[in-house]
Amino acid sequence: SSDLDVLEGDFPRVAALLGCDRFHAVMSEYLARYPSTHPSLRYLGRFFPGFLKDCRETIDLPFLSDLAALEWARVEVFDAMDAEPLQVEQLQSIAPDAWPTLKFHVIPACQIIQSEWPVHEIWDVAVAGDALSTLEDVQPEKIALRVWRAGFSIYHTKIDVLEQTALACLFSDQPFAAVCAALESFVSTEEAASVVGSLLLRWLEDGILEKLS
């Protein structure tokens, strides 16, 4: 049915790991519990990662819910609004005394997801023919991923606690001085400045900061 096709399109790696018959069985159970109520099928899969958390059918694949959460974040980021990214030239024109109160904003097409598994590695192998045997030895690992869109491409990367902390400040609309201060619970004041500098360059390169208004 079109519902199943949409869900297979949104969760291709979950589908690949489960195989056709099992995926359809799980999805039928999901759609029975969460029938489509929105005029657009775009939102059909939004409860799927949560549904997988206690799905008896997939108890042998405990990482499946987190894999689905990554796939859903990629769908949402793909559909997010466009924003003009910040360019290094604009950064260079900021007066030194303006920096402490400066607020950087993350583009709408960027999300942070938390996972109990190395879900970026699972995502990489999930399409291989022998993926399930490769994943037999996968161990839980608490990680955070940044998921974002640049142009028409979607990317994700594992981020460390420093980047997580700094981005959390930006997401909660805190000024630059507060970002530096937040990092000082992990590194010295001198190091915090250079960490923030290298994070800014990485974010500029990835195009995840909005042009300053």
N, C-alpha and C positions, 0 to 999 in steps of 0.2 A: 504494500500500500504506500501511498505518498508519505504518510507519517513515518513509516519505517525507513523509507529512502532518505528523508530529511535527517533522521537521527543517525543513520549510517554515514551521511555526509558530514555531520557535526562531530561524530566520535569514530573516525576511521580506524584509529589504533585499538580502541576498546573492541570494535567489531572484528578487527584482524586477530586479536588474541582469543576472542571467544569462538571464532568460526561462525559460519553462516547460521546454522540451525540453532546453536546455543544463543547467539546474539538475538535472533528473532524471538526465542522463548523469553529471554530476559526483557526484551523491549515490549513484548505483549503484556507481560506482567506490569511493567512500568506504565504503559499507556492505560491499562485498566485502573491503576491507582491515580494517575495524573492525566486524565483525558485532556485533549487540547481545548482550551477555553478562550484563547486569544485568536482574533481574526487572522493574525500572521503566524505561520508555522515556525517562524524564526525563533520563537520563545519556547518551543516544544521541549527542548532538552534541559531547561534551566534547573529542574529538580533532580536530574539524573545522577550527578555525582553524589548527592545526599542519599538518594534511593539505593545506590550501590553499597553504601556503608553497612547496611544491615540486610542485604539481599542474600537469601540462603543459597540461591543458584550459583553464586560466585564466591562462596566462602573460601575456596581454595586459592583465590587470587586476591589477597588482602589489599594489594596496592591498586586495584582497579578503580576504586573511587577517586584516588588522588590523580590517576592518569586521566580519568574523565574530567576532573576539575581543571587540569591543564588544557585539555582539548576545548573545554567550554570557555576558558579565559581567552584562548586564541580566537574563538568565534566572536566573543564580545569585543575584543580589541580590533578585530577586522571591521566590525560594524560601527565602531566608535566615531564620533565627530572628528573632522580634520582640524588641525591647528597649525599655524605657521611656526616652525621650529626656530629657536634662538640660534643666532649665528655668532661665531667668535668675534666678529667685528663689533657687534653691539656690546659684547662683554668688555672689550678693550676700551670702549668709550665711557665706561662708568667711572665717575670720580671716586677716589679712594675713600672720602668721608661718607659716600653714599652706601658703601658696601654693608655695614652692620644692619641697616634697616631694610635692605633690599629683599624682596620676596620673589623667589623663583617658583614657577608653577609647572607641574608635570602635565604633559599633553593628555587629552582624554583617552587616547589610544595606548594607554600603559596601565598595567595592573601588577600588583605583587601578590603572589600566591604562596601559601605555606603548605608544606607537604611533610608527611611522616616517612616518605620513601624517596630514594634518589630518582624522582619521577622523570627528570630530563634524560637519564640513562635508559630508563624503561621505554620512554617515548622513542628513543633512537633505535632500539632493537625490536620494538613491537611489530614492525612490518616484515621482519625477516621470517623465512619459512620455519626455522626451528626456534622461534622466539620463546615459546613456553619452556623448552628444555634449558635454554640460556638463562631464563629468569628464575629457575628453580632455586638458585643459590642467592638470589637478591636479598639483601639485609635491610631492615628499616634504618632510615637515616633522616633526622630532622633537617630540612633544607627550606630555603626561600628561593623563589624564582621571580625574575622580572620578565614580564611578557609585554611586548610592544609591537607597534606597527611603524614601519618606515616605508613611505610610498605605498605599494600594494603588497609588500612582503611582511610576514609576521615572524617575529624572532622570540626566543626565550633564552635566558641565561641564568645560571645559579649565581646568587649574590651573597656576599658575606655580611656579618652582623653590622659592620660599619656602614655599608651601603644601605642596608635595611633601615638602620637608625636614621640616617640622613634623609632618605626618601620619606620615611614616616613624618619627619618634621615638615617637609615640603607639602605632603598631602594634607597636613593639618595647618597649613598657611602660616608657618612660622618664619620669621626673618632669618637672614643669613647668620647673624650673630648667634641665634639660638641653635642653628645647625651645628656650628663650630662647638658651642658649649655642650651639646648632647654627645658629641664624639669624645669629649674630654673625660667621659666616664670609662673610656676604653684605652685612650692613648694620651700622651702628654699634650699640653697646649701647643707646643711647637709642631708636634706631629699632626695634631688635628688640622692645622692650617694646610699642611701639605697633602693630607688625606682628602680634604675638601677640594683642594685644587685639582688633584688627579681625578676625583669623582666628577667634578664639573666638566673636565675635558672628555671623560668617557661618555657622560650624558649628552654633551654637545655632538660628539661623534655619532652617537646612536640616535640623535634627533628627538630626545624625549622631554626637552624643556621647551616651554612656549616662549615665543618672542616677548620681550618685556614691553608692557604697555606704556 
